[in-house]
């Protein structure tokens, strides 16, 4: 089986490839990635040497490039991670989010429709398109209740609105053309190889450098935290056992307020480095809240558990310790990303590809 993994050099995509390429030597995996600022080929160290792995530097917003990739060899499975995903960036510049998340998904769906052709709509259609989405499409919860697969969409940011749009496109292709699709909507991911603009790696870096730990508003916004390896396992479980056309919510069962996440990070960093935890906690700094900041996300993941046999292996307590340890042990990776050194290397080595 040929598997195209879009956004495979990003945070979740690279972790997915680390787990699946070595585990499934019977499948060939192609990392399809534009190599934007948040992508990092260093995140695929150890994978790129495996015989069933390849890289294709392709921008999914370029319809001709996507079609040319499919013309070389038709994939049997597309796992679609590629997306602009940082809410703050979407508020400052929403167009890139529309371009990548909506138009890019459209070009992939069109390439799949052409490639899988007359089998679409049949009882056993060729191929599978798995779309990776977010719980942010559902909007904000109050203090009670959970998002289910039947929760109405109510996105708050340009980011979540574009992900909601891409979800609707995928479902429309399933209904109109018989496209074999599955969708997962996940809660907040954390773990190794995450670009340091996101909350947890940013706070680890600031704590190590004794910089302020910025907290939006009162810090009482609640998120359900999902360790990235658990998310990757859920995606593969849905690919193997999920029903075509179905959507599955994936959550970590770890609801925490943002301020409590930062307190935990300070404690773990202090434990691993010998720092004074009170010194780290004193770095907490409340800043102006983000526009349209959703109050609470919480996932009901009972459907994926019942139909696909998946459950998270990590608690937040175990996952955050693995995460902090990874960043401490891979400081060169962090420094290269933050300094722009990696970006310059990409531009000089991949400019003509």
Buried (B, 14 or more C-beta within 10 A) or exposed (E): EBBBBBBBBBBBBBBBBBBBBEEBEEBBBBBBBBBBBBBBBBBBEEBBEBEBBEBBBBBBBBBEBBBEBBEEEBBBBBBBBBBBBBBBBBBEEBEBBBBBBBBBBBBBBBBBBEBBEEBBEEEEBBBBBBBBBBBBBBBBBEEEEBBBBEBEBBBBBBBBBBBBBBBBBBBEBBEEBBBBBBBBBBBBBBBBBBBBBBBBBBBBBBBBEEEEBBBBBEBEBBBBBBBBBBBBBBBBBBBEEBEBBBBBBBBBBBBBBBBBBBBBBBBBBBEBEEBEBEEBBEBBEBEEEBEBBBBBBBBBBEBBBEBBEBEBEBBBEEBBBBBBEBBBEBEEBBEBBBEEEBBEEBEEEEEEE
